[in-house]
Amino acid sequence: MKRGCCLAAVFFIYMQSPCQAGIFDDVLHEVISPARQQAQLDNSTVVKGLKEALATGTERAVAEVAKPDGYFGNQLIKILLPSKVQRAADLLGTLGYQQQVDEVVLTMNRAAEKAAPKAAAFFGDAIRKMTVEDAEGILRGGGASATEFFEKKTRPQLFDAFKPSVSRSMDQVGTTRAYKEMLGKYDMSPLAALAGIPSLDLDAYVTNKALDGLFKMVAEEEKKIRTNPAARSTELLRKVFGSN
């Protein structure tokens, strides 16, 4: 088990290192030597190093979406109206109400940005509770295994925490008002009889889209961890992943 965990650590270290010819062989030789194994890369140290790397990645993801235009200015995660409402919004745009439609989209994203900081505590709790088996699964899994771990462990709790915050934020930034005004304009239009707007739980919709965007950004940070040299800014990270 100990040897398997260390080999998994080698794989993760390799992903963190510059892609230069022969570097993997050098790292492999150092890590699997008994002295190195006993002195530096015991299971607890590897897990601590992984936790610190994941903490850094999730903190960056939360900070990225929580800043102004974190959602609205990022086409990868920008929250748009659902397709069943977008048809009505498009009709309103042709009638001269595009400003009202744009306001709804902007304020949905602003509400998500205001709620985003709540995620930090949940990610931190998941990292603290991570077991050696969890760490080994993430190290071996590749791809988006860390993101999948976080989503499995935190999404239900994040939804419960985000939804009231999103609701309050939408009231504060005017999303609910703007949405109701948009629907009112549509109801008064001559086109309303052609297609009604299905009912929509706007709070739940924005909450789910906010979480979708958050996990996409966590996945982006994981991709960086797996393909680019990490910022080894602490003694622990330098010990586990090397100082170069």
TAZIKA-V626652 format. One record per run of one state. SS is the DSSP state (a for helix, b for strand, c for the rest). FROM is the first residue (numbers start at 1). LEN is the number of residues. Records with the same first field share a line. If there is no record, write none. Layout:
BEGIN
SS: FROM-LEN, FROM-LEN
END
This chain:
BEGIN
c: 1-1, 17-6, 33-1, 40-3, 67-16, 95-3, 129-3, 142-3, 174-1, 189-3, 195-7, 228-7, 242-3
a: 2-15, 23-10, 34-6, 43-24, 83-12, 98-31, 132-10, 145-29, 175-14, 192-3, 202-26, 235-7
END
